[in-house]
Amino acid sequence: MSSSAEEMPDQVIENTTMVFTIDGEKSTVIKAESVFKWLDKDLLKAKVLEVDFYDSLGEHASHLVADSGWVWEKRQYLEVMGDVLVATDEGMKLETQSLKWDPNISKIKTDDFVKITKGKDIITGYGLEAEQDLKNFKIKRLVKGKIQKKEDEEIE
């Protein structure tokens, strides 16, 4: 970041927690080691992030970690980058280098390489659109996968 006064943040906050809600229900809890805040832009730059996502009933759905990210507080929009890892409470894991989250539609998106793992099953590709709990997802291109058959499962 340049040292000009225009680009300097209005606030620098260390070890902070932000809670987002939708219709009064907790939707997201963001913890960051450092936050740089520009008040006139509704913009935060966060470093070393941990994010917990909650479903519409307020139940924990997934946990995200990333090196850094941008947060638009009023829109409750989040964009993270750098060794992004999302782990769902159902045992799925998503690894990528960048991710955008839109709380209004509870979707996560990226154009980067993605790796999704559940147990021994692995799916990779480029570009992703998914529900935040990863129950439904679409990988856009160059999709590859390795799916393990369960012992008691029949393949048709």
N, C-alpha and C positions, 0 to 999 in steps of 0.2 A: 504494500500500500504506500502511496506517495505521502510525503509529510505536509502537504498543503493543508491549510486550515479547513478548506471546504470538504476534504475527504476524511478528516479526523472524526472519530465517533464522538457523540455527545456523552456517552457513558461507557465505562468498562466495568463489567461485573464479573467477579470470580466465584466459582462453585455455586451455581444458581440452579433453581428448578422452576420451570414454567408449566402451568397446567392449562390445557385447552378444554373447553366444553362445547357440546352441541346440544341445544335445547335443554340445558341444565344438567346434562349427563357428562361425566368426565370422558373425553375421547382420547386424549394424548397427554403424557407427562414427559417433558424434555428436561434432561439434566445435562449441564455442560460445565467443563472446567473453566472456560472463559467465554464471555459474551461481549461483543462490541455492538453498541446500539446507536442508530441514527434515528432520532425522534421524528424529524420532518419527512422521512422516507418510509416509516413503518417497516424498518429493516434491521435485522440482527444478523451478525456473523458469529457463529458459535464454533468453538474448537473442542474436540474430544467430547462427542455427544453420546448419550444413552437415551433412547426413546422407548417408552412403553405405550402401546396402542390398546385401546379398549373397544369392545363391540357396542352396539346400540343399547344393550342392557347394562352396560357398565362393567362387564366382565373382561378381565385381562385376555388379550388375544395374541399379542406378539411383542417381541423385544428387538430393538435395532441398536447397533453401535456403528459409529462412523468417525473418521478423523476430523471432519469439519462439516459445516452446513450453513445454509441461509434460511432464516425464519422470517416470514411476514406475519406478524402477530395478529393484526386485524383480520386478515384473510385466513389465518391459521394454516397457511401453506408452508410446506417444508421441502427443502431440496438439500440432500446430503451427498458428500463425496469422500472418496478415499477409504479403501478397505471396508466397504459397507457389508454388514452381516445382519440379516433378519432371521430370527428364530421364533417359530410359532409355538404356542402351547400344545399343539397337536404333533410336534416333533419334526416339522419341516424346517429346512434351512435354505436361505437364499444368500448367495454371495455375488457381489458386483462391485463396480467402482463408482457408480452414481445412481441416485434414486430420487424421484420426485413423488411427493405424497399430497393428494388433494382430499381434504377431509369432507368436502361437500359431496363427493361421490364414493368416499372410502376406498380409493384406488391408489395403487403405486405403479409408477412407470419408469422405464429407462430405455435408452437406445444402446447401452453398453452390453458387453458379454455378461451372461448370467449363468450361474450354476445352481440348480435346485437339487437338494438331497433330502431323502426321507429313508432312513434305514440304509439299505444297500442300493436303493434306487437312485440313479443320477440322471438328470436331464440338463443339457447345456444348449446354448444358442445365443443369438443376439436380439436385443429388443424384448421388452416384457411389458405386459399390462396385466395387473393382478388385483384381486381383492386383498385388503391388508392382512387377512389371516392366511393368505395363499391357498385357500381351498379351491378357488377357481383362478386359473392363470392362462395366458396365451403368450407363447414365445413366437416372435415374428419371423425370424429367418435362421437358416443354418442350424436347425434343431437336430440334436443327437441325443440318444438316451440309452441307458442300461438299466433294465427293469428285471428284478429278481422274482422268480415265481415262488410263491409261498408253498410250503410242503402239502397243505391240504387243498390247494387251489387247482382247479381244472382249467386248462387253456383250450378254448374252442377255436 
